[in-house]
Amino acid sequence: MAKRNEPVRKSVKDTLEDLLAGHREAAFSGPESALKYLRRTFDGQASLPNAVKAVAYDLSADAQAQCGQWEACTESVKLTLGYLSDLEAAFPHEYRRMLEGLSCFERGIQAHSELGDFHGALELCERAITLGLGAHYSAKRDSLDWAR
């Protein structure tokens, strides 16, 4: 009997690197191409690690904001935030740097503001402040303080 080939199992880091490389190439043609690549990735990768999903949804939120797809952007931001603990668990030593590189807070605040959901924008400001992501989130919060 022939020995069965074992399936190739990539590490979470390798899967993330593949996603980022594919996204860079697709994004070169614009945010629509980036979204198409990310949709194909989600459709074709049923077992995408949750930490990689966090980054993929963050990239989706950024591209959706560039395309003015505000409702979709807020959904992608929500999904990104839901996977942050998985991102931290998979990349404990790189988590802080990765967190600071995410665009979900900026894009989420923008999307909520575009949709007139200023309370949602304020909540994202508060969360970013709690995570220590920079004083500019305090300034954004202060500029939205009238919505309280």
N, C-alpha and C positions, 0 to 999 in steps of 0.2 A: 504494500500500500504506500502511496505517495504521502509524504509529510505535507501537511497543510501549512501554507505561509501565514505567519502571524500578521495581523493588521498593524500598520504603522501607527504608533501612538506618539503624537507630538506633545511636547510639554506646553504648558500654558504660555510660557515666554515665547516659544517658537511660534505658536498659533497667533499670538499678539503681533509678533514681528511680521508674519505673513500678512495679517490684516492691514497693518500700517503700510507695508510696502505696496500692496494692491491698492489701497486707498490713495496713497501719494500719486501713483500712476494714473488712476482714474480721475483724481481731482485736478490733474494738470489740464484736463479738458473742460473743467468747470464744475460747479456744485451739482448740476443735474447728473453728470456722469458719476460723480462721487456717490450720489444717492442711489443710482442704478446699481453700482458695484456693491454698496452696502445691502441693498434689498436682495440681490443675488446671493450674497454671503449668508444672510439670515435664512433665506429659502433653502440653500444648499447645505447648510451646516446645522443640522438638528442638534448636534451635541457640542455646540460652541460653548466653551467654558464661560461661566458667569462673569469672571473678571474681564474677559475679552469682550463680553456683551456690554459691560460698562463703558469701555472705550468706544466700541462700535456705535452705541446709542449716542454717546457724546459727539462723535463725528457726524452722525445723522442730524442731531440738533443743530450743529453748526451749518451744515449744508442746507437744511430746511429753512433756517433763518436767512441765509443768503438768498434763497428762492422766495422768501416771503410766505412760507407755509407755516404760519404762526401756530395753528392748532396742533399740527403734527410735531412742531418743535417743542411745544409744552409737554406733549406725551413722551417724546424722546428724552427730554430732561427728567421727567418723572421716573422713567425706566433707568436712566443713568444713575440717579440718586439711590434708587432701590438696590443697585448692584455695588455700591461703594464699599460695603463691608466685605464683599467677595473680592474686590480689587485689593483691599488692604490685606486680606488673608493670603492671597496669592503672591503679592509683592510687598511684604512687610517693610523691607529696607528701602524700597523705591516709592512707596505709597505717597509720601509727602510731595515728592517731586512730581509724580503723576497727577496727584490731586490739583496741584497748582497749575498744571498744564491743561486741565480740562476747561472747556469753554461753556459747559452746561449752565454755570451760574450766570455768566454774562448774557448768554443767549436766552436763558430762561427768563431773566429779568426783562430783557428786550421784548420777548414774545408776550409775556403777561401784560406788559405795558401797552404793546400794540393792540392787544385784545381788550384793553380797558380793565383788566383784572389787576388793579394796583395792590390789592391785598396779597395776591399770589406773588407779585414782584417783591413786596416787603418781606414775605416769608423767606424767599430765596436770599434776600440781602441778609436777613437775620441768621440763616443757616451758614452762609459764607463767612459772616463775622464770627460765629461760634467756632467754625473750623480754622479761624485765623488766616483767612486768605487775602487779607490786605485792607488797608485803611480806605481804599476807594469804595469798598462796599458800605462802609459807614457813611460816606458822602452820598452814595446812592440812596441809602436808607433815609438819610436826613432830607434828601430832595423829595422823597415820597411820603414823608411824615404826615403831610396834609391828608392822606388817604386813610389814616387810622380812624 
